[in-house]
Amino acid sequence: MSEKKRPLNAELVPLPADLPTVPEAFRRTDYEGWLEETIKRFQLKRYQRTQAERLAVLKQINQIQTECLALARNEADWRHFQQEDRLRQKRLDLQEMEIDQRMEDLLYEREGKLRERTKTAVPAPPLKPRDPVEEIAAQLEQAIRTEAGMKEVFDKAKQKHPHLKSWLDEWEARLSWDLRERKWF
């Protein structure tokens, strides 16, 4: 294993001439005289100014990207808040429906107790709701299982009580939405 040692060449390896961002003044390292040195200094100053402008543009781009990211984050937050608001509204609607159901149950129990106390021979006809809203709610309770049945109840209610049309339209839209969502779960 005898390797011959080769002598080291101490010559300078020339740099490739096609370096893209390095000015001519950086490629020439020898002293060429006063005029050439002045040209080199001028080129270096121009290069430094170009680099400073490039840096300023990059800072502006970075700032714009930061603002865009902040706007995108804000938009995502708003969508999230809207979803939370919609869920909160649905929970409130459900609670309202539960409260209405409890009130109806209490009324039904009270009516049953009154019937037991009176014990009349003639059965009392079922109490008609005094309010059109209660009447519509009672009809909806029976038809709520299907969207078609619910729509039929709302259509009848709109014909019978035209002064409640906007309120009925709003509730029909809410209940239809809720029925569609329940089908997914």
C-alpha positions in Angstrom: 0.0 0.0 0.0 2.4 2.5 -1.0 0.7 5.6 -2.1 2.7 8.2 -3.8 2.3 11.6 -2.3 1.4 14.2 -4.9 2.7 17.7 -4.4 0.1 20.4 -3.7 -0.4 22.9 -6.4 -0.6 26.3 -4.9 -2.2 28.0 -7.8 -5.4 29.9 -7.5 -8.5 28.4 -9.0 -10.4 31.1 -11.0 -14.0 31.7 -9.9 -16.6 31.0 -12.5 -17.6 34.1 -14.4 -21.3 33.4 -14.3 -22.1 34.2 -10.6 -25.5 35.8 -10.8 -25.7 38.3 -7.9 -22.1 39.2 -7.4 -20.9 42.4 -9.1 -17.8 42.7 -11.2 -15.9 44.4 -8.4 -16.1 41.3 -6.3 -14.7 39.1 -9.0 -11.6 41.1 -9.6 -9.2 41.1 -6.7 -6.0 42.5 -8.2 -5.1 46.2 -8.2 -5.5 47.7 -11.6 -5.0 51.3 -11.0 -6.8 54.4 -9.7 -9.6 54.4 -12.3 -10.3 50.8 -12.0 -10.4 51.0 -8.2 -12.8 53.9 -8.4 -15.0 51.9 -10.8 -14.9 49.0 -8.3 -16.0 51.3 -5.4 -18.8 52.7 -7.5 -19.9 49.2 -8.4 -19.8 48.2 -4.7 -21.9 51.2 -3.7 -24.4 50.4 -6.4 -24.5 46.8 -5.2 -25.0 47.9 -1.6 -27.8 50.2 -2.6 -29.5 47.4 -4.7 -29.2 45.0 -1.8 -30.7 47.6 0.6 -33.6 48.2 -1.8 -34.1 44.4 -2.2 -34.1 44.1 1.6 -36.7 46.9 1.9 -38.9 45.2 -0.7 -38.5 41.8 1.2 -39.6 43.5 4.4 -42.6 45.0 2.7 -43.5 41.6 1.3 -43.1 40.0 4.7 -45.3 42.7 6.3 -48.0 42.1 3.7 -47.9 38.4 4.2 -48.2 38.9 8.0 -51.3 41.1 7.4 -52.8 38.5 5.0 -52.3 35.8 7.6 -53.9 37.9 10.3 -56.9 38.6 8.0 -57.2 34.9 7.2 -57.1 34.1 10.9 -59.7 36.7 11.7 -62.0 35.4 9.0 -61.6 31.8 10.3 -62.4 33.1 13.8 -65.5 34.9 12.6 -66.7 31.7 10.9 -66.1 29.8 14.1 -68.0 32.4 16.1 -70.9 32.3 13.6 -71.0 28.5 14.0 -71.0 28.8 17.8 -73.7 31.5 17.6 -75.8 29.2 15.4 -75.3 26.3 17.8 -76.2 28.5 20.8 -79.4 29.6 19.1 -80.3 26.0 18.4 -79.8 25.1 22.0 -82.0 28.0 23.0 -84.7 26.9 20.5 -84.5 23.4 22.0 -84.8 24.7 25.5 -87.7 26.8 24.5 -89.4 23.8 23.0 -88.7 21.8 26.2 -90.2 24.6 28.3 -93.3 24.7 26.0 -93.6 20.9 26.3 -93.4 21.1 30.1 -96.0 23.8 30.2 -98.3 21.7 28.1 -97.7 18.7 30.3 -98.5 20.8 33.4 -101.7 22.1 31.8 -102.7 18.5 30.9 -102.0 17.3 34.4 -104.0 20.2 35.9 -106.9 19.5 33.5 -106.8 15.8 34.5 -106.9 16.8 38.2 -109.8 19.1 37.6 -111.7 16.3 35.8 -111.1 13.9 38.6 -112.5 16.5 41.1 -115.6 17.2 39.2 -116.3 13.6 38.2 -119.1 14.5 35.9 -121.0 11.9 34.0 -120.5 13.7 30.7 -116.9 13.6 29.6 -115.7 17.1 29.1 -114.5 18.0 25.6 -110.8 18.6 25.3 -109.8 22.1 26.0 -109.2 24.2 23.0 -106.2 26.4 23.1 -107.1 29.9 23.8 -104.2 31.4 21.7 -103.6 30.7 18.0 -100.0 30.1 18.8 -100.9 27.4 21.3 -103.3 25.8 18.7 -100.5 25.8 16.1 -98.1 24.3 18.6 -100.5 21.5 19.5 -101.0 20.7 15.8 -97.3 20.8 15.1 -96.6 18.4 18.0 -98.6 15.7 16.2 -97.1 16.4 12.7 -93.5 17.2 13.7 -92.3 13.7 12.7 -92.2 14.5 9.0 -91.4 17.7 7.1 -94.5 17.3 4.9 -96.8 17.1 7.9 -95.2 20.1 9.5 -95.5 22.1 6.2 -99.2 21.2 6.0 -99.8 22.4 9.6 -98.0 25.7 8.8 -100.0 26.2 5.6 -103.3 25.7 7.4 -102.2 28.1 10.1 -101.2 30.8 7.6 -104.6 30.5 6.0 -106.4 30.6 9.3 -104.2 33.4 10.9 -102.8 35.6 8.1 -101.7 38.2 10.6 -99.1 35.7 12.0 -97.6 34.9 8.5 -94.1 36.3 9.0 -93.8 34.7 12.4 -95.0 31.4 11.0 -92.6 31.6 8.1 -89.7 32.1 10.5 -90.6 29.2 12.7 -91.3 26.9 9.7 -87.7 27.7 8.4 -86.2 26.9 11.8 -88.0 23.7 12.3 -87.3 22.5 8.8 -83.7 23.2 9.3 -83.7 21.3 12.6 -85.5 18.3 11.0 -82.9 18.2 8.2 -80.0 18.3 10.7 -81.5 15.5 12.8 -81.6 13.3 9.7 -77.8 13.6 9.5 -77.3 12.4 13.0 
